Amino acid sequence: MKALYGLRQTPRAWNARFDKSLKNLGFTRCALEQAVYTCKTFDSILIVGVYVDDLIVTGSNEKAIYDFKGRMMKVFDMSDLGLLSYYLGIEVEQRKDGISLKQSGYAKKILNAVGMLDCNPSKWPMEPKLQLTKDENGEAVNPTDYRRLIGSLRYLLHTRPDLGYSTGVLSRFMEKPRISHFKAMKQVLRYVKGTVGYGLKFRRGGDGKLLGYSDSSHGLDVEDRKGTTGMVFYYSNNLVTWASQKQQTVALSSCEAEFMAATAAACQSLWLRNLVSDLTGEKAQQVTLLVDNISAIALMKNPVFHGRSKHIDTKYHFIRECVEQGQIHVQHVSGELQKADILAKALPRVKFREMRALMGIEDLGDPSQH
């Protein structure tokens, strides 16, 4: 693909007429992502992403991109933003070797809003042995302010997956936040202060392959003993999607917890492989999923419904069908190379830094510091 370009509708014109105009130009709406449109010809492909009144345009042919922008500006009152540099709070830097995304400005707004712009930075977002509870007897804090900060941190996750686990844990106490929860929140904000310039870089080239990692914690939540699923996916070795989610049921073993995490990753794998196929026009590829639990892998590949797995909810055996049909190929990876580990549990400082770098989160610099 060529570079990313921006368009803005002025005034907002997103309606059925806009949708019809795109379709009249040969675009089809992506079935898996309703805000994305594609137009494929024998020698080029155009992709348009729409969010309210902002459009992102990219494609394989630069002339086709300019032609599209010109035709749209004749039909609608639009502003040509040129080469995309800023989108919904995300700072975009485009170079010959790739594209980088960060939210330095947005991170500073969060810190400024809570009066921590000049606080002492932290090296990691959450203590590895911290066990937060509902703390019913603790001092209450303003729930509106707490929820506002959670929402801000969640938006920061668009370019900062290293905040996924800590933000997810703090989100569990939005109903009745206590001072202990807010102290943990301040630790996360201090970490944000020390990593304002961090973000993601997407490098050109690559093999076009989808690769996923899934991991799980087991029984770390002292409230209900439910584990946390962590998953990350790469396209051409570039990090494209990630998640840190509390599991819905209690696992009786680490094997079962990993099995449940892999099943959640399998669902994401199918969506991702079909989305890539829809956007590129190529045949849906097999996704490789890396898991660090050998017993869980054996359970996924073994078609025999034996006693060890009969208690597991039937819905989690969905991954077996995916493996049997060749949609997903499961492989073992050592715990030292498990990139989803950072999304499943709080890690010690050195381990956290190693996993952050392994995951692909880089220090892209903060211009205000120069």
C-alpha positions in Angstrom: 0.0 0.0 0.0 1.0 3.6 -0.6 0.8 6.3 2.2 -2.3 7.2 4.2 -4.3 10.3 3.2 -7.1 12.1 5.0 -10.4 13.7 4.0 -12.9 15.6 6.2 -16.5 16.2 5.4 -17.6 19.8 6.1 -20.3 19.9 7.2 -20.9 16.2 8.3 -22.4 14.3 5.4 -22.3 10.7 6.6 -25.7 9.4 5.5 -27.3 7.0 3.0 -26.3 9.3 0.1 -22.7 9.1 1.1 -22.8 5.3 1.2 -24.5 5.2 -2.1 -21.9 7.5 -3.7 -19.1 5.3 -2.6 -20.9 2.3 -4.1 -21.5 4.2 -7.4 -17.7 4.6 -7.6 -17.3 0.9 -7.4 -16.7 0.5 -3.7 -18.1 -2.4 -1.7 -18.6 -2.3 2.1 -16.6 -4.8 4.0 -18.9 -7.3 5.6 -16.6 -7.8 8.6 -15.9 -4.1 9.3 -18.8 -1.9 8.3 -16.8 1.4 8.3 -14.4 0.1 5.7 -14.9 0.2 1.9 -12.8 -1.4 -0.8 -12.5 -0.9 -4.6 -10.6 -3.5 -6.5 -9.5 -3.4 -10.2 -7.2 -5.6 -12.2 -4.1 -3.4 -11.3 -5.0 -1.6 -8.1 -6.9 -1.6 -4.8 -8.4 1.3 -2.9 -9.3 1.2 0.8 -11.4 3.8 2.6 -12.0 3.9 6.3 -14.8 6.1 7.6 -15.4 7.5 11.1 -18.2 10.0 11.3 -16.9 12.9 9.2 -13.2 11.7 8.9 -12.0 9.5 6.1 -8.7 7.6 5.7 -7.7 6.7 2.2 -5.0 4.3 1.1 -4.3 2.1 -1.9 -1.7 0.5 -4.1 -1.9 3.2 -6.8 -1.2 6.8 -5.9 -3.0 8.2 -9.0 -6.1 6.3 -8.1 -6.1 7.8 -4.7 -5.9 11.3 -6.0 -8.6 10.6 -8.6 -10.9 9.3 -5.8 -10.3 12.4 -3.6 -11.1 14.7 -6.5 -14.3 12.9 -7.4 -15.5 12.9 -3.8 -14.8 16.6 -3.4 -16.9 17.3 -6.4 -19.9 15.5 -4.9 -19.5 16.6 -1.2 -18.1 19.6 0.6 -14.8 18.1 1.8 -11.4 19.3 2.9 -8.3 17.5 1.6 -6.1 17.0 4.6 -3.2 15.7 2.5 -0.8 13.1 3.9 -2.3 11.9 7.2 -0.4 13.2 10.3 -3.1 13.2 12.9 -6.3 11.2 13.3 -8.7 11.1 16.3 -5.9 11.9 18.8 -3.4 9.6 17.2 -0.2 11.1 15.8 0.9 9.5 12.5 4.4 9.8 11.1 4.9 8.4 7.6 8.4 7.6 6.3 9.8 5.5 3.5 10.5 2.6 5.9 7.0 2.5 7.5 4.4 4.3 9.6 4.5 5.0 13.3 1.6 5.7 15.6 1.6 7.3 19.1 -0.6 9.4 21.4 1.9 11.7 23.1 -0.3 14.7 23.1 -3.3 12.8 24.4 -1.2 11.2 27.1 -0.2 14.6 28.3 -3.8 15.8 28.3 -4.7 12.9 30.7 -1.8 13.7 33.0 -2.6 17.4 33.0 -6.3 16.8 33.7 -5.4 14.9 36.9 -2.5 17.2 37.9 0.3 14.7 37.3 2.1 16.3 34.4 5.2 16.9 36.5 4.9 13.7 38.6 7.8 11.3 39.1 7.8 8.6 36.3 7.5 4.9 37.0 9.2 2.0 35.1 6.2 -0.3 35.1 2.4 0.2 35.4 1.5 -2.3 38.2 3.2 -4.2 41.0 3.4 -7.9 40.1 2.2 -9.0 43.5 -0.6 -6.4 43.9 -3.9 -8.0 44.8 -6.8 -5.5 44.4 -10.2 -6.3 46.0 -13.5 -4.5 46.2 -12.2 -3.1 49.5 -15.7 -2.4 50.9 -14.3 -0.7 54.0 -11.9 1.5 52.2 -12.3 5.2 51.6 -14.4 6.0 48.6 -13.3 8.2 45.7 -15.3 10.2 43.2 -16.6 7.5 40.8 -17.2 10.0 38.0 -13.5 11.1 38.0 -12.3 7.5 38.3 -14.5 6.3 35.3 -13.3 9.3 33.3 -9.7 8.3 33.8 -10.5 4.7 32.9 -12.1 5.8 29.7 -9.1 8.0 28.8 -6.7 5.1 29.5 -8.8 2.8 27.4 -8.5 5.2 24.5 -4.8 5.3 25.0 -4.7 1.6 24.4 -5.1 2.2 20.6 -1.3 2.6 20.5 -0.2 1.4 24.0 -1.0 -2.3 24.4 1.4 -2.4 27.3 -1.3 -0.7 29.4 -3.9 -3.4 28.5 -3.6 -5.6 31.6 -3.3 -2.8 34.3 -6.2 -0.8 32.7 -8.3 -3.9 32.5 -7.8 -4.7 36.2 -8.6 -1.2 37.3 -11.8 -1.3 35.1 -13.2 -4.0 37.3 -13.8 -1.5 40.2 -15.6 1.3 38.4 -18.9 0.7 40.3 -17.5 1.6 43.7 -13.9 2.8 43.4 -11.8 3.1 46.6 -8.6 4.9 47.5 -6.7 1.7 47.0 -7.9 1.5 43.4 -7.0 5.2 42.8 -3.5 4.6 44.2 -3.0 1.8 41.7 -4.4 4.2 39.0 -1.7 6.8 39.9 0.9 4.1 39.4 -0.3 3.6 35.9 -0.4 7.3 35.3 3.2 7.6 36.6 4.2 4.9 34.1 2.4 6.9 31.3 4.5 9.9 32.3 7.7 8.0 31.9 6.7 6.6 28.5 4.9 9.5 26.8 6.7 9.0 23.5 6.1 5.2 23.2 4.0 3.8 20.4 3.8 1.4 17.5 5.7 1.2 14.2 4.5 -0.6 11.1 7.3 -1.5 8.8 6.9 -1.9 5.1 7.4 -5.3 3.4 6.9 -8.6 5.2 5.5 -12.0 4.3 1.8 -11.1 4.6 1.4 -13.9 7.2 -0.9 -13.8 10.3 0.7 -14.9 13.5 -1.0 -14.9 16.9 0.0 -15.5 20.5 -2.4 -16.4 23.4 -1.6 -16.7 27.1 -3.5 -16.9 30.3 -3.1 -16.3 34.0 -4.8 -18.8 36.4 -6.6 -17.8 39.6 -4.9 -14.5 40.2 -8.1 -12.6 40.9 -8.6 -13.0 44.6 -12.3 -12.0 44.3 -13.6 -14.8 42.1 -10.4 -16.7 41.0 -11.1 -16.1 37.3 -8.1 -15.9 35.0 -7.2 -13.3 32.4 -6.8 -14.0 28.7 -4.1 -12.2 26.8 -3.8 -12.3 23.0 -1.8 -10.5 20.3 -1.8 -10.8 16.5 0.8 -9.8 13.9 0.5 -9.2 10.2 3.8 -9.2 8.4 5.5 -9.1 11.8 3.6 -5.9 12.7 1.4 -5.8 15.7 -2.2 -5.2 14.5 -4.6 -6.3 17.3 -4.5 -7.2 20.9 -6.7 -7.9 23.9 -6.6 -8.4 27.7 -9.9 -9.9 28.9 -11.1 -11.5 32.1 -12.3 -15.0 31.5 -16.0 -15.8 32.0 -15.6 -19.0 34.0 -13.2 -20.3 36.7 -10.6 -22.7 35.3 -9.7 -25.7 37.3 -6.2 -25.8 36.1 -3.6 -23.8 34.1 -4.2 -26.1 31.2 -7.9 -25.3 31.1 -7.2 -21.6 31.5 -4.8 -21.7 28.5 -7.3 -23.8 26.5 -10.0 -21.1 27.1 -7.6 -18.3 26.2 -6.7 -20.1 22.9 -10.4 -20.5 22.1 -10.9 -16.8 22.4 -7.8 -16.2 20.2 -9.2 -18.6 17.7 -12.4 -16.5 17.3 -10.2 -13.5 16.8 -8.1 -15.4 14.3 -11.1 -16.3 12.1 -12.3 -12.7 12.0 -8.8 -11.4 11.2 -8.0 -13.9 8.5 -11.4 -13.2 6.8 -10.9 -9.4 7.1 -7.4 -9.6 5.5 -8.9 -11.8 2.7 -11.7 -9.3 2.1 -9.4 -6.3 2.0 -6.7 -7.9 -0.2 -8.8 -10.2 -2.4 -6.5 -13.1 -1.6 -7.6 -16.5 -0.3 -8.1 -16.7 3.5 -4.9 -18.0 5.0 -4.2 -20.4 7.8 -3.3 -18.5 11.0 -0.5 -19.8 13.2 -1.3 -19.6 16.9 1.5 -19.9 19.5 0.7 -21.2 22.9 3.2 -21.9 25.8 1.2 -24.7 27.4 1.9 -28.2 25.9 -1.0 -29.8 27.7 -3.4 -27.3 26.3 -2.0 -27.8 22.8 -2.5 -31.6 23.2 -6.1 -30.9 24.3 -6.8 -28.8 21.2 -5.4 -31.4 18.8 -6.8 -34.5 20.4 -10.3 -35.3 19.0 -11.0 -37.7 21.9 -13.4 -36.2 24.4 -11.6 -37.8 27.4 -12.2 -37.3 31.2 -9.6 -34.5 31.5 -11.8 -32.1 29.4 -15.3 -33.3 29.9 -16.0 -30.6 32.5 -15.0 -27.8 30.2 -17.8 -25.8 28.7 -18.7 -27.1 25.3 -18.2 -23.7 23.6 -14.5 -23.7 24.4 -14.0 -26.8 22.2 -14.6 -24.6 19.2 -10.9 -24.3 18.7 -10.7 -28.1 18.0 -12.9 -27.7 15.0 -10.7 -24.8 13.7 -7.6 -26.9 14.0 -9.2 -30.0 12.4 -10.4 -27.8 9.4 -6.9 -26.3 9.0 -8.0 -22.8 9.7 -5.6 -22.5 12.6 -2.3 -24.2 13.2 -1.3 -24.4 16.8 2.4 -24.4 17.8 4.3 -24.4 21.1 6.3 -21.4 22.1 8.5 -21.0 25.2 7.3 -18.8 28.0 10.3 -16.5 27.4 9.0 -15.7 23.9 5.3 -15.6 24.7 4.4 -12.1 23.6 0.9 -12.2 25.1 2.3 -12.6 28.6 2.3 -8.9 29.2 -1.5 -8.8 28.7 -2.3 -11.7 31.1 -0.6 -10.7 34.3 1.4 -8.0 36.0 5.1 -8.6 35.4 8.3 -7.6 37.4 10.1 -4.6 36.1 12.9 -6.3 34.1 10.5 -8.9 32.7 8.0 -6.2 31.8 10.6 -4.2 29.8 11.7 -7.3 28.0 8.2 -8.3 27.0 7.3 -4.7 26.0 10.2 -4.6 23.6 9.5 -8.2 22.3 5.9 -7.2 21.7 6.9 -4.3 19.5 6.2 -1.2 21.5 9.0 1.3 20.9 10.1 4.7 22.2 9.3 6.9 19.2 10.4 10.1 21.0 8.6 13.1 22.4 9.2 16.3 20.4 8.5 18.5 23.4 11.6 17.1 25.2 14.0 18.4 22.5 
